[in-house]
Amino acid sequence: MLFSHELEMLEMPTKVAPSTDGLGWKVNVVHGIHNHGLPDQYHGHPRKARLTADENKRVEDLTKRRVAPRHIVLDLKDQNPESVVDVNQIYRKRHVK
């Protein structure tokens, strides 16, 4: 286990905070390297989950026809099976003008 002054000597930025369960301390060492690989599926990832221009147009058209958001999602996924769009995005799109 490294102590705070030892981490400073290693020039590694750290953040020390009490644990949420009250049983000790939590040390986060931040050094710019991910400790995991990239996920296979970006479900819900803000960048990947954005609606494309075609999807935006389709949402607008279906909304004008009073199609339920869950059915809009199904329609978009029928057109593009790799789409990660969810019903919350449709609600946001419909209410943001």
Phi and psi in degrees as GROMACS dihedral restraints (atoms count N, CA, C in turn):
[ dihedral_restraints ]
;  ai    aj    ak    al  type     phi  dphi    fc
    3     4     5     6     1   -97.4    20    10
    4     5     6     7     1   140.6    20    10
    6     7     8     9     1   -92.0    20    10
    7     8     9    10     1   164.2    20    10
    9    10    11    12     1   -53.5    20    10
   10    11    12    13     1   -45.6    20    10
   12    13    14    15     1   -66.7    20    10
   13    14    15    16     1   -29.8    20    10
   15    16    17    18     1   -71.4    20    10
   16    17    18    19     1   -37.4    20    10
   18    19    20    21     1   -65.5    20    10
   19    20    21    22     1   -37.2    20    10
   21    22    23    24     1   -63.4    20    10
   22    23    24    25     1   -37.5    20    10
   24    25    26    27     1   -65.7    20    10
   25    26    27    28     1   -30.7    20    10
   27    28    29    30     1   -80.8    20    10
   28    29    30    31     1    -2.0    20    10
   30    31    32    33     1    56.1    20    10
   31    32    33    34     1    42.7    20    10
   33    34    35    36     1  -110.0    20    10
   34    35    36    37     1   119.8    20    10
   36    37    38    39     1   -62.5    20    10
   37    38    39    40     1   135.0    20    10
   39    40    41    42     1  -131.0    20    10
   40    41    42    43     1   162.3    20    10
   42    43    44    45     1  -137.8    20    10
   43    44    45    46     1   120.0    20    10
   45    46    47    48     1  -113.0    20    10
   46    47    48    49     1   129.7    20    10
   48    49    50    51     1  -147.5    20    10
   49    50    51    52     1   153.1    20    10
   51    52    53    54     1   -65.0    20    10
   52    53    54    55     1   147.2    20    10
   54    55    56    57     1   -69.8    20    10
   55    56    57    58     1   155.3    20    10
   57    58    59    60     1   -70.2    20    10
   58    59    60    61     1   -23.0    20    10
   60    61    62    63     1   -89.8    20    10
   61    62    63    64     1    -2.4    20    10
   63    64    65    66     1    76.0    20    10
   64    65    66    67     1    12.3    20    10
   66    67    68    69     1   -98.6    20    10
   67    68    69    70     1     5.9    20    10
   69    70    71    72     1   163.9    20    10
   70    71    72    73     1  -153.2    20    10
   72    73    74    75     1  -118.1    20    10
   73    74    75    76     1   152.1    20    10
   75    76    77    78     1  -117.9    20    10
   76    77    78    79     1   129.2    20    10
   78    79    80    81     1  -117.1    20    10
   79    80    81    82     1   121.6    20    10
   81    82    83    84     1  -106.0    20    10
   82    83    84    85     1   123.3    20    10
   84    85    86    87     1  -103.8    20    10
   85    86    87    88     1   120.0    20    10
   87    88    89    90     1  -109.7    20    10
   88    89    90    91     1   118.2    20    10
   90    91    92    93     1  -138.4    20    10
   91    92    93    94     1    17.7    20    10
   93    94    95    96     1    81.9    20    10
   94    95    96    97     1     7.7    20    10
   96    97    98    99     1  -117.4    20    10
   97    98    99   100     1   128.7    20    10
   99   100   101   102     1   -70.2    20    10
  100   101   102   103     1   144.9    20    10
  102   103   104   105     1   -99.2    20    10
  103   104   105   106     1    18.6    20    10
  105   106   107   108     1  -152.5    20    10
  106   107   108   109     1   160.5    20    10
  108   109   110   111     1   -81.9    20    10
  109   110   111   112     1   177.7    20    10
  111   112   113   114     1   -75.4    20    10
  112   113   114   115     1   141.7    20    10
  114   115   116   117     1   -70.5    20    10
  115   116   117   118     1   153.5    20    10
  117   118   119   120     1   -71.9    20    10
  118   119   120   121     1   -34.9    20    10
  120   121   122   123     1  -120.4    20    10
  121   122   123   124     1   130.4    20    10
  123   124   125   126     1   -97.9    20    10
  124   125   126   127     1    39.7    20    10
  126   127   128   129     1   -56.7    20    10
  127   128   129   130     1   122.0    20    10
  129   130   131   132     1    81.1    20    10
  130   131   132   133     1    -2.7    20    10
  132   133   134   135     1   -65.8    20    10
  133   134   135   136     1   129.2    20    10
  135   136   137   138     1   -53.1    20    10
  136   137   138   139     1   -40.9    20    10
  138   139   140   141     1   -71.4    20    10
  139   140   141   142     1   -46.4    20    10
  141   142   143   144     1   -73.0    20    10
  142   143   144   145     1   -29.8    20    10
  144   145   146   147     1   -84.8    20    10
  145   146   147   148     1    -1.0    20    10
  147   148   149   150     1   -65.2    20    10
  148   149   150   151     1   143.9    20    10
  150   151   152   153     1   -74.8    20    10
  151   152   153   154     1   138.0    20    10
  153   154   155   156     1   -75.7    20    10
  154   155   156   157     1   171.3    20    10
  156   157   158   159     1   -60.0    20    10
  157   158   159   160     1   -42.5    20    10
  159   160   161   162     1   -64.4    20    10
  160   161   162   163     1   -41.2    20    10
  162   163   164   165     1   -65.7    20    10
  163   164   165   166     1   -40.0    20    10
  165   166   167   168     1   -59.4    20    10
  166   167   168   169     1   -45.6    20    10
  168   169   170   171     1   -61.9    20    10
  169   170   171   172     1   -43.5    20    10
  171   172   173   174     1   -64.2    20    10
  172   173   174   175     1   -40.7    20    10
  174   175   176   177     1   -62.1    20    10
  175   176   177   178     1   -43.8    20    10
  177   178   179   180     1   -61.6    20    10
  178   179   180   181     1   -45.8    20    10
  180   181   182   183     1   -62.2    20    10
  181   182   183   184     1   -46.9    20    10
  183   184   185   186     1   -69.3    20    10
  184   185   186   187     1   -32.4    20    10
  186   187   188   189     1   -65.9    20    10
  187   188   189   190     1   -41.1    20    10
  189   190   191   192     1   -61.5    20    10
  190   191   192   193     1   -28.6    20    10
  192   193   194   195     1   -88.4    20    10
  193   194   195   196     1     6.3    20    10
  195   196   197   198     1    62.1    20    10
  196   197   198   199     1    37.9    20    10
  198   199   200   201     1   -79.9    20    10
  199   200   201   202     1   136.6    20    10
  201   202   203   204     1   -64.5    20    10
  202   203   204   205     1   143.1    20    10
  204   205   206   207     1   -53.4    20    10
  205   206   207   208     1   -39.5    20    10
  207   208   209   210     1   -63.9    20    10
  208   209   210   211     1   -31.8    20    10
  210   211   212   213     1   -76.9    20    10
  211   212   213   214     1   -30.4    20    10
  213   214   215   216     1   -64.2    20    10
  214   215   216   217     1   -43.7    20    10
  216   217   218   219     1   -59.2    20    10
  217   218   219   220     1   -45.6    20    10
  219   220   221   222     1   -61.1    20    10
  220   221   222   223     1   -40.8    20    10
  222   223   224   225     1   -63.1    20    10
  223   224   225   226     1   -45.0    20    10
  225   226   227   228     1   -64.0    20    10
  226   227   228   229     1   -38.3    20    10
  228   229   230   231     1   -73.8    20    10
  229   230   231   232     1   -26.7    20    10
  231   232   233   234     1   -66.4    20    10
  232   233   234   235     1   -39.0    20    10
  234   235   236   237     1   -73.0    20    10
  235   236   237   238     1   -36.2    20    10
  237   238   239   240     1  -139.5    20    10
  238   239   240   241     1    95.4    20    10
  240   241   242   243     1   -60.5    20    10
  241   242   243   244     1   -21.7    20    10
  243   244   245   246     1   -86.4    20    10
  244   245   246   247     1    -1.9    20    10
  246   247   248   249     1   -64.1    20    10
  247   248   249   250     1   140.0    20    10
  249   250   251   252     1  -110.2    20    10
  250   251   252   253     1    20.1    20    10
  252   253   254   255     1   -62.8    20    10
  253   254   255   256     1   143.5    20    10
  255   256   257   258     1  -127.5    20    10
  256   257   258   259     1   171.1    20    10
  258   259   260   261     1   -63.1    20    10
  259   260   261   262     1   -30.3    20    10
  261   262   263   264     1   -63.7    20    10
  262   263   264   265     1   -36.2    20    10
  264   265   266   267     1   -64.9    20    10
  265   266   267   268     1   -36.8    20    10
  267   268   269   270     1   -66.4    20    10
  268   269   270   271     1   -43.9    20    10
  270   271   272   273     1   -60.5    20    10
  271   272   273   274     1   -44.3    20    10
  273   274   275   276     1   -61.9    20    10
  274   275   276   277     1   -44.8    20    10
  276   277   278   279     1   -61.5    20    10
  277   278   279   280     1   -41.4    20    10
  279   280   281   282     1   -68.7    20    10
  280   281   282   283     1   -29.8    20    10
  282   283   284   285     1   -97.8    20    10
  283   284   285   286     1    -7.5    20    10
  285   286   287   288     1  -102.3    20    10
  286   287   288   289     1   114.7    20    10
